[in-house]
Every structure is written in structure tokens, then in C-alpha cells.
Amino acid sequence: MSKQPVTREEALEYHQYPRAGKLAIETTTELKTQEDLSKAYTPGVAFPCLEIEENPENAYKYTAKRNLVAVITNGTAVLGLGNIGALAAKPVMEGKSVLFKKFSAIDSFDIEVDEENPEKFIDVCKAIAPTFGGINLEDIKSPECFEIEKRLIEELDIPVMHDDQHGTAIITSAGVINACDILGKKLEELKVVVVGAGAAAISCSRMYKAIGIKNIIMIDSKGVCHDGRDDLNKFKKEFSVKEPMTKMDAFREADMVLGLSRPGTFTQEHIAVMADEPIVFTLANPTPELFPDEILAIRDKALVGTGRSDFNNQVNNVIGFPFIFRGALDVKAKKINMAMKKAAAYAIADLAKKPVTDDIKAIFGDHITYSKEYIIPKPFDKRLIVEISSAVAKAAVESGVAREKNYDHEAYREQLSKMI
């Protein structure tokens, strides 16, 4: 099943040729004559400037703002590389911009800010925000990322989302919804263990509560988060249990474990005390906490997901963020709220239940069907943009955060289907 990983040489060549990097800028209008020049720049450009000065909403009409997202980082928590700095993070941000363009036709600028002070970073984001229709925060360390995102959501009137938090939360929520459907479990009755207490773990836990999960036990590097500890930050305290318990106690009869930590933070011995048909998401990347074969050797009825493309049920954020922003931008949303995130999760879950298309079968094989081995759609499923973006747009309108006044859901779905 495993595929040979890309080599260092292959990756470096990919980033160097045919031109350095992965992005370029293209024009959308003609610029061939003196008249074109007069319209594009002086004196003609003064007219849209004045229209926008009179009504800022006209920026969505006369500029690229409506389809432009900033991918912003300070490079303090890059992939599995850690704090490598803003400049070294640029290849990842360029890659994120490429995914926006290829999967949802959203234009994107990658912006690397050489600033670790949260207040100054926030100020930079606020200062450049008028350029964009949305901001995707990326690879910013915890716990600073929580305050940065919270402040920007409160103080800006465009959608802001830290994908490291919410992308994983949305995709795994879809996975849990379908896992419960297949295994005959109820969300409100699950006992869930979350191993890890960083940005993604906190956001996942918050979203699990939003979809109805009540019993969540969080484990950080020092053990179970409980009220007797005096070293918990305010984010971990949200999921602190009353009484102390061991890690083994936490796993005992648990229905699910979500691993967002590092290899070896839980073992086969922990899996052995879980429920007979556990949901096991081991999302440490590139090496999961436990590999699927190690889990299935202990619990052969387990439903397993990882962050890797060479195993079933890959939790891949590209299933979410391009289409979430597509829907948010198209209704000129002021923010991405929980209603929109839940709508995205349920849309993803519902798509996995639909018959797999021939083009997906051609890539991944005819065996793919809704089951323990397939609870999350593949990233190349062309229907993602229709299902997720329309669900997000509708939720934005219904929850009152959309500027679009004349939203027609079926017409929008038709518009999205023509983009495929």
C-alpha cells in the first residue's frame, strides 16, 4: 500500500524549475493599446478609486478583493519543522496558495511576516487587510495563534481562519460523524481521548463539543489535563476533567482516540483497553503515533484514519479550506463562524456516502465505497467544491454574516458545478 516518498532531489528540482517557486501573477484584462493603458492606469483608474472612496463595498465590484486570500505566517510552527522562521516558511505558504488556486480557483498571495510578537503581528495583518477578501493564518505556534485569530476575527470585517486549527477540526468531525454512522455509535455517548493539546487539538475538541460530543479527555505531555494541575493554560482548562487519572484510565473503554502529538505518545497497550470497535485517528505526520497495522493487530474491528496519503481515511486539510473560503468569499462573508464550519463538516460527511465517481475510481481503484476504509472523500473529488462551498455559503447567509443580499442557493450550486 505504501508509496515511495519523494526524494530531496525531486522536491528541490520541482521548486526550482521551470521557474523558481510555485506562483506567478497574471492579468485578467487586455493591455495592448494606449486606450487599454489609460483605462488600467491613469487617468481611467481614478474612477473606480472614487467609487470605492464613496462606498467601500465597491471594492468587491471593481478590484480583485472578492477572490483574493492572504496566506499569512510568521513561521513559528511549520509542518513538522517547528520554528524555522518566516523566510524558510515561504515554500509552504506558496504551496498553500497553489492549493487555493488549483482546488477552488481562489487567487492568493503568500505573506511571510518576520514578527513573533503577537501584538505586532496582529497590527501587520490589520494594516494589510484592505487588500484581501479573506485571511488564511498558517503555521503559527500555540498558544499565541488562538489570541491572534480571535483578535483578527473580532477586529476585521473579512473571514479569518487559522487552518492548522480548524481544517483538522472540520475534517475529523466529518470523519467522526461517518464513523459513528458506520459503527452504530451516537456522538453524544462517545468517550473521546485527545492526545495532544496544541492548536489543532484544542480546536478539534471545541468542534466536537459543537457537534454533540460531551465526554472529552485531553492529554498533554504531562498527562491527563485535570483540575488538580496548576500548569494548565486557559485553553487546556476548557477540557480539564475534575479528578486526576492515568493515561491508561483515560483510554479504558474509550470509543475514540484522536492523536495530534508525535510517534509513541500512546501504544498498543492503550488501544487494547479501548472499546471493541474504536475510532482511532493517528494524525502525527509524517510518522503517526501508531501505524494502522499496529492498531488493527490489537483491535481488528477498529476504524482507523491517519494524516498520510498512503493509508485509508486520510485527514487532509485540502478537503476543507479551499472550499470553505470559496463559499465565504462568494457571499462576501464577514467571518467564518461555527455554523459555517459545522456545515462544511456535514457536507464532507454526506459526500463520502454518495457513490464514488469514475474519475476517482480511476485514480484509487474500484473498491472505494462508503465503509470503514472510506469515511472521508478523496481530495480530488470534483464534487467537493459544489457540496462544501454551497453549504458554507448557505450557512453564512442564514447566520447573518454574509453581505450578499440576493443569495440563490440552487443558482449558486449550478455556478459552482460549471467551475468543475
C-alpha positions as CSV (number, residue, x, y, z in Angstrom):
1,M,0.0,0.0,0.0
2,S,2.8,2.4,0.9
3,K,4.3,4.5,-1.9
4,Q,7.9,5.6,-2.0
5,P,8.3,9.1,-0.6
6,V,9.5,11.9,-2.8
7,T,13.3,12.4,-2.7
8,R,15.1,15.6,-1.6
9,E,16.4,16.0,-5.2
10,E,13.0,15.6,-6.7
11,A,11.5,18.1,-4.4
12,L,14.2,20.7,-4.9
13,E,14.0,20.3,-8.7
14,Y,10.3,20.8,-8.5
15,H,10.7,24.1,-6.7
16,Q,13.5,25.4,-8.9
17,Y,12.2,24.6,-12.4
18,P,10.9,25.8,-14.8
19,R,10.9,29.0,-12.7
20,A,11.9,29.4,-9.1
21,G,8.9,28.9,-6.7
22,K,5.4,27.8,-7.4
23,L,3.5,31.1,-8.1
24,A,3.2,33.9,-10.6
25,I,0.8,36.8,-11.2
26,E,-1.4,37.0,-14.4
27,T,-3.5,39.8,-15.7
28,T,-7.3,39.4,-16.3
29,T,-7.8,42.3,-18.7
30,E,-6.4,43.4,-22.0
31,L,-3.4,45.7,-22.0
32,K,-2.5,46.0,-25.7
33,T,-3.3,49.6,-26.7
34,Q,-2.9,53.1,-25.4
35,E,-6.6,53.1,-24.6
36,D,-6.2,50.0,-22.5
37,L,-3.3,51.7,-20.6
38,S,-5.5,54.7,-20.0
39,K,-8.2,52.5,-18.5
40,A,-5.9,50.3,-16.5
41,Y,-3.9,53.1,-15.0
42,T,-4.0,56.9,-15.3
43,P,-6.4,58.6,-15.9
44,G,-9.1,56.0,-16.0
45,V,-8.2,54.2,-12.8
46,A,-9.3,57.3,-10.8
47,F,-13.0,56.5,-11.5
48,P,-13.1,53.1,-9.6
49,C,-10.9,54.7,-6.9
50,L,-13.6,57.4,-6.3
51,E,-16.4,54.8,-6.4
52,I,-14.6,52.9,-3.6
53,E,-14.0,56.0,-1.6
54,E,-17.7,56.8,-1.7
55,N,-18.7,53.2,-0.9
56,P,-16.0,50.7,0.3
57,E,-18.3,47.8,-0.7
58,N,-17.5,48.8,-4.3
59,A,-14.0,47.3,-3.8
60,Y,-15.7,43.9,-4.3
61,K,-17.1,45.2,-7.6
62,Y,-14.0,46.9,-9.1
63,T,-11.0,45.1,-7.7
64,A,-9.7,41.5,-7.1
65,K,-10.5,41.7,-3.4
66,R,-13.6,39.4,-3.8
67,N,-11.4,36.5,-4.9
68,L,-8.2,37.2,-3.1
69,V,-7.0,35.4,0.1
70,A,-3.8,36.1,2.0
71,V,-1.9,33.1,3.4
72,I,0.0,34.7,6.3
73,T,2.5,33.2,8.7
74,N,5.4,34.1,10.9
75,G,7.0,30.7,10.5
76,T,6.9,29.7,14.2
77,A,5.2,26.3,13.8
78,V,5.8,25.0,10.3
79,L,4.6,21.5,9.4
80,G,6.8,19.1,11.3
81,L,9.7,21.5,11.2
82,G,8.9,23.8,14.1
83,N,10.0,27.4,14.4
84,I,12.1,27.8,11.2
85,G,11.3,31.5,10.7
86,A,9.2,33.4,8.2
87,L,11.5,33.2,5.1
88,A,12.1,29.4,5.4
89,A,8.3,29.0,5.7
90,K,7.7,30.6,2.2
91,P,7.7,27.3,0.2
92,V,4.9,26.0,2.4
93,M,2.9,29.3,2.0
94,E,3.4,29.2,-1.7
95,G,2.2,25.7,-1.7
96,K,-0.9,26.7,0.2
97,S,-1.6,29.4,-2.4
98,V,-1.2,26.9,-5.2
99,L,-3.8,24.6,-3.5
100,F,-6.3,27.6,-3.2
101,K,-5.9,28.2,-6.9
102,K,-6.0,24.6,-8.2
103,F,-8.8,23.3,-6.0
104,S,-11.1,26.3,-5.7
105,A,-10.0,29.0,-8.3
106,I,-9.1,31.4,-5.5
107,D,-6.2,33.8,-6.0
108,S,-3.8,34.0,-3.2
109,F,-0.7,35.9,-2.0
110,D,1.6,34.3,0.4
111,I,2.8,36.7,3.0
112,E,5.7,35.9,5.4
113,V,5.8,38.3,8.4
114,D,9.1,38.3,10.3
115,E,7.5,39.1,13.7
116,E,6.9,36.8,16.6
117,N,5.3,39.4,18.9
118,P,1.6,38.6,18.7
119,E,0.5,42.3,19.1
120,K,2.8,43.4,16.3
121,F,1.8,40.5,14.1
122,I,-1.8,41.4,14.6
123,D,-1.1,45.0,13.7
124,V,0.6,43.9,10.4
125,C,-2.4,41.7,9.5
126,K,-4.9,44.5,10.2
127,A,-2.8,47.0,8.2
128,I,-2.8,44.9,5.0
129,A,-6.3,43.5,5.4
130,P,-8.0,46.0,3.0
131,T,-6.2,44.2,0.1
132,F,-8.0,40.9,0.7
133,G,-11.3,39.2,0.8
134,G,-10.1,36.8,3.4
135,I,-7.1,35.8,5.5
136,N,-5.8,32.2,6.0
137,L,-3.5,32.1,9.0
138,E,-0.9,29.3,8.8
139,D,1.8,27.7,10.9
140,I,1.7,30.0,13.9
141,K,2.6,28.4,17.2
142,S,0.3,27.7,20.1
143,P,-1.0,29.3,22.3
144,E,-0.3,32.7,20.5
145,C,-2.3,31.5,17.5
146,F,-5.6,31.5,19.5
147,E,-5.3,35.1,20.5
148,I,-4.1,36.2,17.1
149,E,-7.0,34.6,15.3
150,K,-9.6,35.7,17.9
151,R,-8.5,39.3,17.7
152,L,-8.4,39.4,13.9
153,I,-11.9,37.8,13.7
154,E,-13.2,40.5,16.1
155,E,-11.4,43.5,14.6
156,L,-11.7,42.8,10.8
157,D,-14.7,42.5,8.6
158,I,-13.4,39.7,6.3
159,P,-13.2,36.0,7.1
160,V,-10.1,34.9,9.0
161,M,-9.3,31.3,9.7
162,H,-6.2,29.6,11.2
163,D,-6.3,26.4,9.1
164,D,-4.0,24.4,11.3
165,Q,-6.7,24.6,13.9
166,H,-10.0,24.5,12.1
167,G,-9.1,22.5,9.0
168,T,-8.2,19.5,11.1
169,A,-11.3,20.0,13.3
170,I,-13.6,20.1,10.3
171,I,-12.2,17.1,8.5
172,T,-12.0,14.9,11.6
173,S,-15.5,16.0,12.6
174,A,-16.8,14.7,9.3
175,G,-14.8,11.5,9.9
176,V,-16.3,11.0,13.4
177,I,-19.8,11.7,12.1
178,N,-19.5,8.9,9.5
179,A,-17.6,6.6,11.8
180,C,-20.5,6.8,14.3
181,D,-22.9,6.1,11.4
182,I,-21.0,3.0,10.3
183,L,-20.3,1.7,13.8
184,G,-23.8,2.4,15.2
185,K,-22.5,4.8,17.9
186,K,-24.0,8.1,19.0
187,L,-22.0,11.3,19.1
188,E,-23.4,12.3,22.5
189,E,-22.4,8.9,24.0
190,L,-18.8,8.8,22.8
191,K,-15.9,8.8,25.2
192,V,-13.1,10.6,23.3
193,V,-9.4,10.8,24.2
194,V,-7.5,13.7,22.6
195,V,-3.7,13.1,22.8
196,G,-2.1,16.5,22.2
197,A,-3.1,19.9,23.5
198,G,-1.9,22.3,20.8
199,A,-3.8,24.5,18.4
200,A,-5.4,21.6,16.4
201,A,-6.2,19.6,19.4
202,I,-8.0,22.5,21.2
203,S,-9.9,23.4,18.0
204,C,-10.9,19.8,17.3
205,S,-12.2,19.4,20.9
206,R,-14.2,22.6,20.7
207,M,-15.8,21.5,17.4
208,Y,-16.5,18.0,18.8
209,K,-18.5,19.7,21.6
210,A,-20.3,21.8,19.0
211,I,-21.5,18.6,17.1
212,G,-22.7,17.0,20.3
213,I,-19.8,15.1,21.9
214,K,-19.8,15.6,25.6
215,N,-17.1,13.3,27.1
216,I,-13.6,14.6,26.1
217,I,-10.4,13.8,27.9
218,M,-7.3,15.7,26.9
219,I,-3.8,14.5,27.4
220,D,-0.7,16.8,27.1
221,S,2.9,16.0,27.5
222,K,2.5,15.8,31.3
223,G,-0.6,13.6,31.4
224,V,-4.3,14.0,31.6
225,C,-5.5,17.6,32.0
226,H,-7.4,17.7,35.3
227,D,-8.4,20.4,37.8
228,G,-5.7,19.5,40.3
229,R,-3.0,20.7,37.9
230,D,-1.7,24.3,38.3
231,D,0.2,24.3,35.0
232,L,-2.8,24.4,32.5
233,N,-3.3,27.4,30.3
234,K,-6.8,28.7,29.8
235,F,-7.3,26.7,26.6
236,K,-6.4,23.4,28.2
237,K,-8.6,24.3,31.2
238,E,-11.6,24.2,28.8
239,F,-11.2,20.4,28.7
240,S,-9.9,19.7,32.2
241,V,-11.6,16.8,34.0
242,K,-12.4,17.1,37.7
243,E,-10.4,14.1,39.1
244,P,-6.9,13.0,38.3
245,M,-6.5,9.9,36.3
246,T,-3.7,7.9,34.5
247,K,-3.4,7.8,30.7
248,M,-4.5,4.1,30.9
249,D,-7.6,5.1,32.8
250,A,-8.4,7.7,30.1
251,F,-8.2,5.1,27.4
252,R,-10.2,2.5,29.2
253,E,-13.4,1.8,27.3
254,A,-12.8,4.9,25.2
255,D,-14.7,4.9,21.9
256,M,-12.2,7.2,20.1
257,V,-8.7,8.5,20.3
258,L,-7.5,11.5,18.3
259,G,-3.7,11.7,18.1
260,L,-2.3,15.1,17.4
261,S,1.1,14.7,19.0
262,R,4.1,12.6,18.0
263,P,5.0,8.9,17.5
264,G,4.8,6.8,20.6
265,T,2.7,9.0,22.8
266,F,0.2,6.1,23.1
267,T,0.8,2.5,22.4
268,Q,-0.8,-0.8,21.6
269,E,-1.4,-1.3,25.3
270,H,-3.6,1.7,25.3
271,I,-5.5,0.6,22.2
272,A,-6.1,-2.8,23.9
273,V,-8.2,-1.3,26.7
274,M,-10.4,0.7,24.4
275,A,-13.9,-0.3,23.2
276,D,-14.2,-3.3,20.9
277,E,-14.7,-1.2,17.7
278,P,-12.7,2.0,18.5
279,I,-12.3,5.0,16.2
280,V,-8.5,5.7,16.0
281,F,-7.2,8.8,14.3
282,T,-3.4,8.9,14.5
283,L,-2.5,12.2,12.8
284,A,1.1,12.8,13.7
285,N,2.9,13.4,10.4
286,P,4.8,12.0,8.6
287,T,5.1,9.2,11.3
288,P,1.8,8.6,13.1
289,E,1.5,7.8,16.8
290,L,0.7,4.2,15.7
291,F,0.6,2.8,12.2
292,P,-2.7,1.2,11.0
293,D,-1.3,-2.3,11.1
294,E,-0.2,-1.9,14.7
295,I,-3.7,-0.7,15.7
296,L,-5.5,-3.5,13.8
297,A,-3.3,-6.1,15.3
298,I,-4.8,-5.3,18.7
299,R,-8.3,-4.2,17.6
300,D,-9.1,-5.8,14.3
301,K,-12.5,-4.1,14.2
302,A,-11.0,-0.6,14.6
303,L,-11.8,2.2,12.2
304,V,-8.5,3.9,11.5
305,G,-7.5,7.2,9.9
306,T,-4.1,8.9,9.5
307,G,-2.7,12.1,8.0
308,R,-0.9,10.1,5.3
309,S,-2.0,9.6,1.7
310,D,-0.7,6.0,1.6
311,F,-3.4,4.7,4.0
312,N,-7.2,4.8,4.1
313,N,-9.1,7.7,5.5
314,Q,-6.5,10.4,5.1
315,V,-7.3,13.5,7.1
316,N,-6.2,16.1,4.6
317,N,-7.0,19.8,5.1
318,V,-7.1,20.4,1.4
319,I,-10.5,18.7,1.5
320,G,-11.7,21.7,3.5
321,F,-10.0,25.1,3.4
322,P,-10.2,25.9,-0.4
323,F,-13.9,25.2,-0.5
324,I,-14.7,26.9,2.8
325,F,-13.1,30.1,1.7
326,R,-14.8,29.8,-1.7
327,G,-18.2,29.8,-0.1
328,A,-17.3,32.5,2.3
329,L,-15.9,34.8,-0.4
330,D,-18.8,34.3,-2.8
331,V,-21.3,35.7,-0.3
332,K,-18.8,38.3,0.9
333,A,-18.9,36.9,4.5
334,K,-17.6,39.0,7.3
335,K,-16.3,35.9,9.2
336,I,-16.2,32.1,9.2
337,N,-18.3,31.1,12.2
338,M,-19.1,27.8,13.8
339,A,-22.3,27.4,11.8
340,M,-20.2,27.6,8.6
341,K,-17.6,25.1,10.0
342,K,-20.3,22.6,11.0
343,A,-22.0,23.0,7.6
344,A,-18.7,22.1,6.0
345,A,-18.2,19.1,8.2
346,Y,-21.6,17.7,7.5
347,A,-21.2,18.4,3.7
348,I,-17.9,16.4,3.7
349,A,-19.5,13.6,5.6
350,D,-22.5,13.4,3.3
351,L,-20.3,13.4,0.2
352,A,-18.5,10.3,1.4
353,K,-21.8,8.5,1.5
354,K,-22.5,9.2,-2.2
355,P,-21.4,6.8,-5.0
356,V,-17.8,7.3,-5.9
357,T,-17.3,8.8,-9.4
358,D,-15.5,7.1,-12.2
359,D,-12.6,9.5,-12.2
360,I,-11.9,8.8,-8.5
361,K,-12.1,5.1,-9.1
362,A,-9.6,5.5,-12.0
363,I,-7.1,7.1,-9.5
364,F,-7.8,5.0,-6.4
365,G,-9.4,1.8,-7.6
366,D,-12.9,0.3,-8.0
367,H,-13.0,-0.9,-4.4
368,I,-13.8,2.5,-2.9
369,T,-17.2,2.6,-1.3
370,Y,-18.6,4.0,1.9
371,S,-17.2,1.8,4.7
372,K,-14.7,1.6,7.5
373,E,-12.0,2.1,4.8
374,Y,-13.7,5.1,3.2
375,I,-15.3,7.7,5.5
376,I,-13.7,10.8,4.1
377,P,-13.8,11.9,0.4
378,K,-10.7,11.9,-1.6
379,P,-9.1,15.4,-2.2
380,F,-9.5,15.0,-6.0
381,D,-13.3,14.5,-5.8
382,K,-14.5,17.3,-8.0
383,R,-17.8,17.5,-6.2
384,L,-16.2,18.9,-3.1
385,I,-16.4,22.5,-4.4
386,V,-20.1,22.2,-5.0
387,E,-21.1,20.5,-1.8
388,I,-18.9,22.3,0.7
389,S,-18.8,25.8,-0.8
390,S,-22.6,25.9,-1.2
391,A,-23.2,24.5,2.3
392,V,-20.8,27.2,3.8
393,A,-22.3,30.0,1.7
394,K,-25.8,29.0,2.8
395,A,-24.8,28.8,6.5
396,A,-23.1,32.3,6.2
397,V,-26.4,33.7,4.8
398,E,-28.6,32.0,7.4
399,S,-26.3,33.0,10.3
400,G,-26.3,36.6,9.3
401,V,-22.6,37.1,8.4
402,A,-22.9,37.4,4.6
403,R,-23.1,40.7,2.8
404,E,-24.7,39.2,-0.3
405,K,-28.4,40.2,-0.2
406,N,-29.7,38.1,-3.1
407,Y,-28.4,34.6,-2.4
408,D,-30.0,31.9,-4.5
409,H,-28.8,28.5,-3.3
410,E,-29.6,26.4,-6.3
411,A,-28.3,29.0,-8.7
412,Y,-25.0,29.1,-6.7
413,R,-24.7,25.3,-6.8
414,E,-25.2,25.5,-10.6
415,Q,-22.5,28.2,-10.8
416,L,-20.1,26.0,-8.8
417,S,-20.8,22.9,-10.9
418,K,-19.7,24.9,-14.0
419,M,-16.3,25.5,-12.4
420,I,-15.5,21.8,-12.2
